[in-house]
Amino acid sequence: MDYQLLGLVICLLVWAVLVIRKERCHESARRHASVGHKKTASPPPCGGATSVTAGAKAVAVGGQHLPTGLAPPRVICEAGSRAWTHHDPVARLDAYRGVRSRCIDRMVQFIKDASASGTVAIDVRRFFFLMSFNLIGNLVFSKDLLDPNSEKGGEFFCHTEKIMELVAKPNVADFLPILRRFDLQGIKRETHFHMKPVFEITGGFIRERMETTAGGCAEEKSRDYMDVLLEFRGDGAEQPLSFSSTSINTTILEMFIAGTDTTTTTLEWAMAELLHNPRTLQKLQAELRIVVKLNQKLEEKHVENLPYLKAVIKETLRLHPPLPFLVPHRAMDSCDMLGYHIPKETQILVNVRAIGRDPQIWETPLEFKPERFLKPNIVDYKGHHFEFIPFGSGRRMCPAVPLASRVLPMALGSILLAFDWIFADKMDPLEMDMSEQMGITLRKAILLKAVAIPHNE
């Protein structure tokens, strides 16, 4: 019986390989037949054979001068990026300074309550995630989704968290496309199950906002990202006249998935590296407690006077970029780059993790040394220095850089100012497991658990 089953499996695999080869031959023929015709970029196939990984600074620089360009596909919707062009993100983020401060303050209080005044080890990542989720909720809906009195907010959080787990789950259909229609692992079915209530809740928020706006009750101070999407009006040619509810729903879901996991992962790695390097942790806490007076909390105005805090964030992004290959790009036309021929529709992955650890660029690249970012004329992550592009570069770089540059130092600095951190089992920091795990982002494989002892209590 076992031999019969094995034979059946081998036959299925051979059949799948033959079908895939046949499909690729047909696809190749279609491409040669359509030479000279313009095509818009489409999402690159996961697990595709036609892909290139670029892992050097020279490649990142060379790619900026391609006449055809390598444009990343908009996997879900371009609604958000179009809307941002009609919206001043910096001014709006400054207006939401109080919201960011409140979300971070709540995170500090949650940690204090969960750690039982420094007697219980906590899952550090969990609290960073809750803060990030609530912050995105306020930017999009002007609501505290994790407020104890918000039943819809809690439901939205649970379903969104599950969707993020499913998106990061390995899927055999990505490598054997012929199996995609069968959904053998049930990933597609389960994702749809969780997306339905998310869209229902988001749709309710949209209807509520539209009714409020129609009734003339909306105030300028309450304008948020949903208002921007609802009020958008395009030219009807290159842009839609307006965004449908489906476009708004998918854009908002994309914001939660992209915004929460990347922020959470970066902050968790920053804490892990600091606990792994106690002298660096002590140096950073000393800087914080000199600049911020006793019994005061960290504010955004303090960050400019905290160069070591900003250097720790940059060093974390160098060693642990949240998206190690950035967003997949696709060559819209055949092109040549640094002596290599890139065929049309080739998927391009920029290995920023490898660039950040290149010994030809960085001295002692595998060591966590924030001091390297204290030197004059040092690189920044705004996309102009191609040896350090954790957020990408050019017009397709991450649009959330202004938000990240405010949230990351504030969140990390606040919990280091409020608490002293130790390992629960008195583990030697040098023995800490620093292995990585690939999901939506490059996460820490072993959850970071530590004890938060309130400072000066």
Secondary structure in CASP SS format (residue, H / E / C, confidence):
PFRMAT SS
TARGET T0000
AUTHOR 0000-0000-0000
METHOD secondary structure of the structure
MODEL  1
M C 1.00
D H 1.00
Y H 1.00
Q H 1.00
L H 1.00
L H 1.00
G H 1.00
L H 1.00
V H 1.00
I H 1.00
C H 1.00
L H 1.00
L H 1.00
V H 1.00
W H 1.00
A H 1.00
V H 1.00
L H 1.00
V H 1.00
I H 1.00
R H 1.00
K H 1.00
E H 1.00
R H 1.00
C H 1.00
H H 1.00
E H 1.00
S H 1.00
A H 1.00
R H 1.00
R H 1.00
H H 1.00
A H 1.00
S C 1.00
V C 1.00
G C 1.00
H C 1.00
K C 1.00
K C 1.00
T C 1.00
A C 1.00
S C 1.00
P C 1.00
P C 1.00
P C 1.00
C C 1.00
G C 1.00
G C 1.00
A C 1.00
T C 1.00
S E 1.00
V E 1.00
T E 1.00
A E 1.00
G C 1.00
A C 1.00
K H 1.00
A H 1.00
V H 1.00
A H 1.00
V H 1.00
G H 1.00
G H 1.00
Q H 1.00
H H 1.00
L C 1.00
P C 1.00
T C 1.00
G C 1.00
L E 1.00
A E 1.00
P C 1.00
P C 1.00
R C 1.00
V C 1.00
I C 1.00
C C 1.00
E C 1.00
A H 1.00
G H 1.00
S H 1.00
R H 1.00
A H 1.00
W H 1.00
T C 1.00
H C 1.00
H C 1.00
D C 1.00
P H 1.00
V H 1.00
A H 1.00
R H 1.00
L H 1.00
D H 1.00
A H 1.00
Y C 1.00
R H 1.00
G H 1.00
V H 1.00
R H 1.00
S H 1.00
R H 1.00
C H 1.00
I H 1.00
D H 1.00
R H 1.00
M H 1.00
V H 1.00
Q H 1.00
F H 1.00
I H 1.00
K H 1.00
D H 1.00
A H 1.00
S C 1.00
A C 1.00
S C 1.00
G C 1.00
T C 1.00
V C 1.00
A E 1.00
I E 1.00
D E 1.00
V H 1.00
R H 1.00
R H 1.00
F H 1.00
F H 1.00
F H 1.00
L H 1.00
M H 1.00
S H 1.00
F H 1.00
N H 1.00
L H 1.00
I H 1.00
G H 1.00
N H 1.00
L H 1.00
V H 1.00
F H 1.00
S C 1.00
K C 1.00
D C 1.00
L C 1.00
L C 1.00
D C 1.00
P C 1.00
N C 1.00
S C 1.00
E H 1.00
K H 1.00
G H 1.00
G H 1.00
E H 1.00
F H 1.00
F H 1.00
C H 1.00
H H 1.00
T H 1.00
E H 1.00
K H 1.00
I H 1.00
M H 1.00
E H 1.00
L H 1.00
V H 1.00
A C 1.00
K C 1.00
P C 1.00
N C 1.00
V H 1.00
A H 1.00
D H 1.00
F C 1.00
L C 1.00
P H 1.00
I H 1.00
L H 1.00
R C 1.00
R C 1.00
F C 1.00
D C 1.00
L C 1.00
Q C 1.00
G C 1.00
I H 1.00
K H 1.00
R H 1.00
E H 1.00
T H 1.00
H H 1.00
F H 1.00
H H 1.00
M H 1.00
K H 1.00
P H 1.00
V H 1.00
F H 1.00
E H 1.00
I H 1.00
T H 1.00
G H 1.00
G H 1.00
F H 1.00
I H 1.00
R H 1.00
E H 1.00
R H 1.00
M H 1.00
E H 1.00
T H 1.00
T H 1.00
A H 1.00
G C 1.00
G C 1.00
C C 1.00
A C 1.00
E C 1.00
E H 1.00
K H 1.00
S H 1.00
R C 1.00
D C 1.00
Y H 1.00
M H 1.00
D H 1.00
V H 1.00
L H 1.00
L H 1.00
E H 1.00
F C 1.00
R C 1.00
G C 1.00
D C 1.00
G C 1.00
A C 1.00
E C 1.00
Q C 1.00
P C 1.00
L C 1.00
S C 1.00
F C 1.00
S C 1.00
S H 1.00
T H 1.00
S H 1.00
I H 1.00
N H 1.00
T H 1.00
T H 1.00
I H 1.00
L H 1.00
E H 1.00
M H 1.00
F H 1.00
I H 1.00
A H 1.00
G H 1.00
T H 1.00
D H 1.00
T H 1.00
T H 1.00
T H 1.00
T H 1.00
T H 1.00
L H 1.00
E H 1.00
W H 1.00
A H 1.00
M H 1.00
A H 1.00
E H 1.00
L H 1.00
L H 1.00
H H 1.00
N C 1.00
P H 1.00
R H 1.00
T H 1.00
L H 1.00
Q H 1.00
K H 1.00
L H 1.00
Q H 1.00
A H 1.00
E H 1.00
L H 1.00
R H 1.00
I H 1.00
V H 1.00
V C 1.00
K C 1.00
L C 1.00
N C 1.00
Q C 1.00
K C 1.00
L C 1.00
E C 1.00
E H 1.00
K H 1.00
H H 1.00
V H 1.00
E C 1.00
N C 1.00
L C 1.00
P H 1.00
Y H 1.00
L H 1.00
K H 1.00
A H 1.00
V H 1.00
I H 1.00
K H 1.00
E H 1.00
T H 1.00
L H 1.00
R H 1.00
L H 1.00
H C 1.00
P C 1.00
P C 1.00
L C 1.00
P C 1.00
F C 1.00
L C 1.00
V C 1.00
P C 1.00
H E 1.00
R E 1.00
A E 1.00
M C 1.00
D C 1.00
S C 1.00
C E 1.00
D E 1.00
M E 1.00
L C 1.00
G C 1.00
Y E 1.00
H E 1.00
I E 1.00
P C 1.00
K C 1.00
E C 1.00
T C 1.00
Q E 1.00
I E 1.00
L E 1.00
V E 1.00
N C 1.00
V H 1.00
R H 1.00
A H 1.00
I H 1.00
G H 1.00
R C 1.00
D C 1.00
P C 1.00
Q C 1.00
I C 1.00
W C 1.00
E C 1.00
T C 1.00
P C 1.00
L C 1.00
E C 1.00
F C 1.00
K C 1.00
P H 1.00
E H 1.00
R H 1.00
F H 1.00
L H 1.00
K C 1.00
P C 1.00
N C 1.00
I C 1.00
V C 1.00
D C 1.00
Y C 1.00
K C 1.00
G C 1.00
H C 1.00
H C 1.00
F C 1.00
E C 1.00
F C 1.00
I C 1.00
P C 1.00
F C 1.00
G C 1.00
S C 1.00
G H 1.00
R H 1.00
R H 1.00
M C 1.00
C C 1.00
P C 1.00
A C 1.00
V H 1.00
P H 1.00
L H 1.00
A H 1.00
S H 1.00
R H 1.00
V H 1.00
L H 1.00
P H 1.00
M H 1.00
A H 1.00
L H 1.00
G H 1.00
S H 1.00
I H 1.00
L H 1.00
L H 1.00
A H 1.00
F E 1.00
D E 1.00
W E 1.00
I E 1.00
F C 1.00
A C 1.00
D C 1.00
K C 1.00
M C 1.00
D C 1.00
P H 1.00
L H 1.00
E H 1.00
M C 1.00
D C 1.00
M C 1.00
S C 1.00
E E 1.00
Q E 1.00
M E 1.00
G C 1.00
I C 1.00
T C 1.00
L E 1.00
R E 1.00
K E 1.00
A C 1.00
I C 1.00
L C 1.00
L C 1.00
K E 1.00
A E 1.00
V E 1.00
A E 1.00
I E 1.00
P E 1.00
H C 1.00
N C 1.00
E C 1.00
END
